Amino acid sequence: MERSVAVGAAGPAGRIGPAGSSGETGLPEVAGLLDGMPQQRRPRSAPLAAPPSVPAPGDHAEPETEAPEARALRPWHLLPTPTGTPFTFAYVVVLTVTSLIATYADPALVHALHQGSSTDVAHLLHAPVPVLLASALWIAGGILAPYTLCFLLVLTMLERRVGGVRTAVVFLLGHVLATLATEVPVGLAVLAGRLPDSSLHRLDYGVSFGVATSIGALTGLLRPWLRWPVLALFGAMLIQDLLNLADPLTNWGHLIALVIGVGLWPAVRRWRTARPAGETAGATSLSVSAA
């Protein structure tokens, strides 16, 4: 018995395609041809399935990161820890020690330490770097001052979002720039004869400039419904202090420091995006920045 077989056109690899005439059965369709045959013909109705991806040796599948909206507010993340926020934790320890010294040491010794750490014009001219660092080791008003609580909360939240080194950069940048912005005009005014020479030794120390800058930078990482009220409330408080004329130079420094922090929004947002997901697991949902 003869068998009718239609021979298809040969392809690039010399393939012969099976075909059957009407009412006759052609070559039996083979679903799984040999693996070694190049460019095997497959039925049109069966799409080519993508091979399962096999991870290379040493590769690990990245775990799915938790969506920011799903993160719950964890109150204990507002406090510094040695592993989670090492910069803030170490800084708090140092400030606690210096505050105890300021409280219980001899007043004459405390005044001498404060005077030696003061970022006045005279010290800035002779030893700018040591005095700028030393002045940030004290809290004006002691450990129970309002800026102590701001320092504790703000630097902890900022470090959990951008890391310890970058938090230190934000703090020190505001501390240094706001100090220079307030002390340089004093030196120029003394040279012009507008202020007495005693203004060159004005007592100036504390962490408030760095804290104000950190507050301004942190607000750039908050949601808009929280960002603008925090900025408005803190800014209004600083303006009220300035209008009271209790210490205009320091009050101007606080406002300048806040503006510096706001100017750092693009930087802190890049830092927040660039951090690996595992490092930001402690951040709360309030940290999701919006446009």
C-alpha positions in Angstrom: 0.0 0.0 0.0 1.4 3.3 -0.9 1.4 6.2 1.5 1.0 9.7 0.4 3.5 12.0 2.0 3.8 15.7 1.2 7.4 17.0 1.4 7.7 20.5 2.8 10.3 23.0 1.8 13.7 22.7 3.5 14.5 25.4 5.9 17.8 26.8 7.0 18.7 23.6 8.7 17.4 21.3 5.9 14.1 20.6 7.8 11.3 18.6 6.1 7.9 19.5 7.4 5.2 16.8 7.6 2.0 17.4 5.8 -1.0 15.3 4.9 -3.4 15.6 2.0 -7.2 16.0 2.6 -8.6 12.9 4.3 -5.2 11.3 4.7 -3.0 11.1 7.7 0.5 12.6 7.3 3.6 11.9 9.2 2.7 11.4 12.9 3.3 14.6 14.8 6.1 14.2 17.2 5.7 16.6 20.2 9.1 16.1 21.6 11.8 15.9 19.0 15.4 15.2 19.8 17.0 17.8 22.0 20.1 17.8 19.9 18.4 18.8 16.6 18.8 22.6 15.9 15.8 24.8 15.4 13.2 22.1 15.6 9.8 22.9 14.2 7.0 23.2 16.8 3.3 23.3 16.3 2.0 26.8 15.8 -0.6 26.3 18.5 2.0 25.6 21.2 3.9 28.7 22.1 7.6 28.4 22.9 7.8 28.2 26.7 10.6 30.2 28.3 13.0 27.9 30.1 12.9 28.2 33.9 15.6 30.6 35.2 18.1 28.8 37.3 20.1 31.0 39.6 23.8 30.8 39.1 25.9 29.3 41.9 26.4 31.8 44.7 23.4 33.9 43.6 20.6 34.3 46.0 17.1 35.4 45.2 16.4 38.8 46.7 13.6 38.7 49.2 10.6 40.9 48.4 10.9 44.1 50.3 8.0 45.2 52.4 5.9 48.0 50.9 6.4 51.2 52.8 2.7 51.5 53.3 2.7 48.2 55.0 5.2 49.2 57.6 3.6 49.9 61.0 4.8 52.7 63.3 7.1 51.1 65.8 7.6 53.4 68.8 10.9 51.8 69.9 12.5 52.9 66.6 12.3 56.4 67.9 15.1 55.7 70.4 18.7 55.1 69.4 20.3 51.7 69.7 24.0 50.7 69.5 23.4 48.6 66.3 20.5 50.4 64.6 21.7 54.0 65.1 25.4 53.9 66.3 26.2 57.5 65.6 23.2 58.9 67.5 23.7 56.4 70.4 27.4 57.2 70.8 26.6 60.9 70.6 23.9 60.6 73.3 26.4 58.9 75.6 28.9 61.7 75.1 26.3 64.4 75.7 25.1 62.6 78.8 28.7 62.6 80.2 29.3 66.2 79.5 25.9 67.1 80.9 26.7 65.3 84.2 30.0 67.2 84.3 28.2 70.5 83.8 25.7 69.6 86.6 28.0 68.2 89.3 31.5 69.6 88.6 32.9 72.8 90.1 31.3 75.8 88.5 34.6 77.5 87.9 35.8 74.3 86.0 32.5 74.2 84.0 32.8 77.8 83.0 36.4 77.3 81.9 35.4 74.3 79.8 32.5 76.2 78.2 34.7 79.1 77.5 37.4 76.9 75.9 34.7 75.3 73.7 33.1 78.5 72.7 32.9 79.2 68.9 33.5 82.9 69.4 35.5 84.9 66.9 38.7 84.8 68.9 38.7 81.0 69.0 37.6 80.6 65.4 40.6 82.7 64.3 43.1 80.6 66.2 41.8 77.1 66.3 38.7 76.8 64.1 38.4 73.0 63.7 39.0 72.0 67.4 36.6 74.6 68.7 33.9 73.8 66.2 34.1 70.1 67.3 34.3 70.9 71.0 31.4 73.2 71.0 29.1 70.4 69.8 29.9 68.3 72.9 27.7 70.4 75.2 24.0 71.0 75.5 23.1 74.6 76.5 20.7 74.3 79.4 21.7 70.8 80.4 20.4 67.3 79.6 16.8 68.4 80.3 16.8 71.2 77.8 14.1 71.0 75.0 16.8 70.6 72.3 17.9 67.4 74.1 14.6 65.7 73.2 14.7 67.1 69.7 18.3 65.8 69.3 17.2 62.3 70.6 14.2 61.9 68.3 15.3 63.8 65.2 18.8 62.3 64.8 17.5 58.8 65.5 14.8 59.1 62.8 17.2 60.7 60.3 19.9 58.1 60.9 17.5 55.2 60.4 16.7 56.6 57.0 20.1 57.8 55.6 22.7 56.1 57.8 25.1 57.3 60.5 27.8 58.9 58.4 25.3 60.9 56.4 23.5 62.0 59.5 26.8 63.2 60.9 27.4 65.1 57.7 24.0 66.8 58.0 24.5 67.7 61.6 28.0 69.0 61.3 27.3 70.9 58.1 24.5 72.8 59.8 26.6 73.3 63.0 29.5 74.7 61.1 27.8 76.8 58.5 25.3 78.4 61.0 28.1 79.2 63.4 30.1 80.9 60.7 27.1 82.7 59.4 26.5 84.3 62.9 30.1 84.8 64.1 31.7 86.2 60.9 29.4 89.3 60.9 30.3 89.8 64.6 34.0 90.0 63.6 33.3 92.3 60.7 31.2 94.6 63.0 34.1 94.7 65.5 36.5 95.7 62.8 34.1 98.4 61.6 33.8 99.8 65.1 30.1 98.9 65.4 30.6 96.4 68.3 33.1 96.4 71.3 36.1 94.1 71.4 34.4 92.1 74.1 32.0 90.7 71.4 35.0 88.7 70.0 34.7 86.5 73.2 31.0 85.9 73.2 30.1 82.6 74.8 28.7 80.3 72.1 28.4 76.5 72.3 25.8 73.7 72.0 24.1 71.4 69.6 21.1 73.5 68.7 22.4 74.6 65.2 23.0 71.0 64.3 19.6 69.9 65.6 17.8 72.6 63.7 19.5 71.6 60.5 18.6 67.9 61.1 15.0 68.9 61.6 14.9 70.7 58.3 16.6 67.8 56.5 14.3 65.2 58.1 11.1 67.0 57.0 12.2 66.4 53.4 11.7 62.6 54.0 8.2 63.0 55.6 4.8 62.8 54.0 3.5 66.2 52.9 0.7 66.1 55.5 3.3 65.9 58.3 6.2 67.8 56.6 4.6 71.2 56.3 3.0 71.3 59.8 6.3 70.4 61.4 8.2 73.0 59.3 5.5 75.7 60.1 5.4 74.9 63.8 9.2 74.8 64.3 9.8 77.8 62.1 7.1 79.8 64.0 8.8 78.9 67.3 12.2 80.1 66.0 10.6 83.4 64.7 8.9 83.9 68.0 12.3 83.5 69.8 13.8 86.0 67.4 11.1 88.6 68.1 11.6 88.3 71.8 15.2 89.6 71.3 16.6 87.4 74.1 19.6 86.3 72.0 19.2 87.6 68.5 22.5 86.2 67.2 21.7 82.6 68.3 18.1 82.9 67.1 19.2 84.0 63.7 21.6 81.0 63.7 18.7 78.7 64.4 16.7 80.1 61.4 19.8 79.8 59.2 20.4 76.2 60.3 16.7 75.3 59.5 17.1 76.8 56.0 20.3 74.8 55.5 18.5 71.6 56.4 15.7 72.4 53.9 18.3 73.0 51.3 19.6 69.5 51.9 16.3 67.8 50.8 17.6 66.7 47.4 20.7 65.1 49.0 18.8 63.3 51.8 16.2 62.0 49.4 18.9 60.6 47.1 20.6 59.0 50.2 17.3 57.5 51.3 16.6 56.0 47.9 20.2 54.7 47.6 20.2 52.7 50.8 19.6 49.0 50.6 16.2 47.7 51.6 17.6 45.8 54.6 19.1 48.9 56.1 15.8 50.8 56.0 13.7 48.1 57.5 13.4 50.2 60.7 12.0 53.2 59.0 8.4 53.9 59.7 5.7 54.7 57.1 6.1 58.4 57.9 9.4 58.4 56.1 8.0 57.8 52.6 8.8 61.0 50.8 6.3 62.5 48.3 6.8 65.1 45.7 
